[in-house]
Structures are given as C-alpha cells and as structure tokens.
Amino acid sequence: MQYWQLGPIRIMRIAELSGPLFDPKVFFPDYDPAVFETNQHWLYPNHIHDNGNVMASMHSYLIETPHHKILVDSCIGNDKDRQPYRNWHEMQSPYLKNLQTTGVAPEEIDYVMCTHMHVDHVGWNTCLKDGSWVPTFPNAKYVFSEQEYTFFKGEREKKKTEDFEKVADKVWDDSILPILDLAEMTQGETEIIADQLRIIPTPGHTPGSISISLTTNGQEALFTGDVTHHPIQVIKPAWNSAFCELPDQARATRGKVLEHCEQHQSLMMPAHFNVGFVGFVHASDSGFSFDFYEQ
C-alpha cells in the first residue's frame, strides 16, 4: 500500500485500475506527437504505453488524520451500467478490498469529497445491495460544490446525443441521487476541518470542479482532481482534455494551480497520474516541470 506522510497525517492511494486507457490523439484536442517525442525520456513507459496510448490510473486518496478519515474521489464503481464504455461496464474490481487492506472499513469514512461529478470520480459513492443503489459509506458526509450539483442536475434534464452525456445520466441516477440525503454542498472556498482541510474552487474541467487543500506542520497536499489528467499537461498547461466543459477557464485554472503548487511547494496529488502518482511542480525555462515524489 502506497502512502505519503505529512506530519501526523497519512495519505494512502486506493487503486481501482490502471493501464493504457486513452488514445492521446482523441484525449487531447491539441495533441502534438513532437511534444511526446521531446519528452520521451521521462514519459515512457510509465506514462505513455508502447502502443502510444496514455497511461492512466483510476484511484482514490484516503486521508487519515488523528480524528478523521476522508476519501477523495470514488472512482468508477462495480456493477454499474456504463455502456458503451465496455471496460467500465459492470466492473468487478477489488476496490473495496484495497480500501480494507488499509485497516479502514467503509463505515469508518467521515467524508467523501468529490472533486467533480464525472463518471470516474463518483462511482463508489454507492454500491448495489438487494437490487438497489445504497451509500457505500453510510456514515460519511458526501461533499461537493453546489455549483457542480446545479450544473449536472440541469444537464440530467436535457436530451442527450453523445455517449459521454448519456453515461453521465446513468451516473447521476445511480451514484448521485442515492446519496443526496448525506450530501453537504459548499459554495466558494470552504473550510471543512479547521486549519486543516478546505475546498478551493478550480472550475473549468466542469463548472463546479474543486480542489482540496490539506495542510499540516507548514506542509500542503493539494488534491487537484482533473485539473491535470496527465503529467504532459504540466509541461503543456494549454492542453485540455476532450472532456473539459469550459476550455478557456480550464486552461486558466490549470495555470493558476501549477503556479500555486510551484510557489508553495505543495505536494500535488492528481486523480489520474500513473506510476509515481504525486509530486512537485517546479519552474523551468519553458514554464513548469514535474518531479515525482520519491519516498
């Protein structure tokens, strides 16, 4: 089990799946093979597969403080209809077993914090029990931004034409609606645990996307969700994913987050970086670089 220690706080990565999941020509609208070629000395093989696809990891972070247990993002989930995404359809992953190897049971989670409401960030909010979707973490507060909720509630009422939008409807029905009684919606920058855990709005990937700042002993870990999907976006912060709802704002937010991490030497904890997973942003001649954290 991988973990990172910040003073008395331990952060653990809860894995769901990883691999060469995305074609970069499709995933990055601004894809330029020359950029991958220039950076091949550190991208291959952990971040670009031999077949050319982007390597990605689907994982949550479990934060254990002396008083709280917090889960950041909840991946894809098992048993869920995710067609036409066949690799995610009715999955049977060992995610809950991976969580329990930390010694933490689902009933012990105090907060589930969703950086946004895309399919791969809210799936384990619920699990299938006796034919119904019920909260996986029944004693937790499920925290997300009210702006995010309002946006996706409005989207659910629209007629859909694209596959991603149709899957988003299923996500709303099986992973959001069943936990609303346990939900805590926030507006703007919000302190969740005094002097330790706060929400920072980082819109662009979705209108209500958030990042989560964890501070202790003068150190910060910043859980950035999908502000960056892949380390190449540290080198090329103008590169959005094809799934960024507000492209111009996503670029501006990415630049601000990278600048913050560089200036404060925050441990940046993205949702999908593959092996190495987390690290530090540094200034470079061309903008930024990323060094994976070595324990």
Stockholm file with secondary structure:
# STOCKHOLM 1.0

chainA/1-295         MQYWQLGPIRIMRIAELSGPLFDPKVFFPDYDPAVFETNQHWLYPNHIHDNGNVMASMHSYLIETPHHKILVDSCIGNDKDRQPYRNWHEMQSPYLKNLQTTGVAPEEIDYVMCTHMHVDHVGWNTCLKDGSWVPTFPNAKYVFSEQEYTFFKGEREKKKTEDFEKVADKVWDDSILPILDLAEMTQGETEIIADQLRIIPTPGHTPGSISISLTTNGQEALFTGDVTHHPIQVIKPAWNSAFCELPDQARATRGKVLEHCEQHQSLMMPAHFNVGFVGFVHASDSGFSFDFYEQ
#=GR chainA/1-295 SS CCEEEETTEEEEEEEEEEEEEECHHHHCTTCCHHHHHHTHHHHTTTTBCTTSCEEEEEEEEEEECSSCEEEECCCSCSSCCCTTCGGGTTCCCCHHHHHHTTTCCGGGCCEEECSCCSHHHHGGGEEEETTEEEESSTTSEEEEEHHHHHHHHHHHTSCCCSHHHHHHHHHIIIIIGGGGGGEEEECSSEEEETTTEEEEECCSSSTTCEEEEEEETTEEEEEEETSCSSTHHHHCTTCCCTTCSSHHHHHHHHHHHHHHHHHHTCEEEESSCCTTCCEEEEEETTEEEEEECCC
#=GC SS_cons         CCEEEETTEEEEEEEEEEEEEECHHHHCTTCCHHHHHHTHHHHTTTTBCTTSCEEEEEEEEEEECSSCEEEECCCSCSSCCCTTCGGGTTCCCCHHHHHHTTTCCGGGCCEEECSCCSHHHHGGGEEEETTEEEESSTTSEEEEEHHHHHHHHHHHTSCCCSHHHHHHHHHIIIIIGGGGGGEEEECSSEEEETTTEEEEECCSSSTTCEEEEEEETTEEEEEEETSCSSTHHHHCTTCCCTTCSSHHHHHHHHHHHHHHHHHHTCEEEESSCCTTCCEEEEEETTEEEEEECCC
//
